[in-house]
Amino acid sequence: LYELGMTGIPIVNVNNNCSTGSTALYLGAQSIRGGLADCVLAPGFEKMQPGSLGGGADDRESPLKRHILALNEIDAMQFPVAPWM
């Protein structure tokens, strides 16, 4: 909007992985409900790599490693990890 000469308009950049769109809609609705805005715009897009989701970077330990190990101590993982989170 800045390139169109529309300055002074509050802009919030939301990046929340798979829930970016719903977070943007929520923030827009809250702005209207709170009287901060009469109208909001929540455009968005997903920027994902092709194929199945991976574990992230290969040059460091997964941030979930300790969590998964702790879950294994509680009960042997007989199911996928995601429902346990």
Steps between C-alpha positions, in 0.01 A plus 500: 500500500796731557588477130150626416555808718280373781715589798389525860308174475590251776639179351570178691712226345392157629710185460362214701585194290185305412261736678609832351170562319281426799722711725475794258121466487483483881715812541288683243177401673640608837596839355144552376340375824731720705413809300850542362387453139186520291639279224800264480684318223659160566673381181734207524687217336686187600865457413572131532753261352363227272451155647429382851592712799848438632651537841677826424873566491741209476792684663357504855295298742124506463332728757250218560761234580485540881120514495476179297752323724297602807182367340678170433589475869135547598364246252646323200399686186252275324340788313625797293661779702263782394194390703718490816603865467 
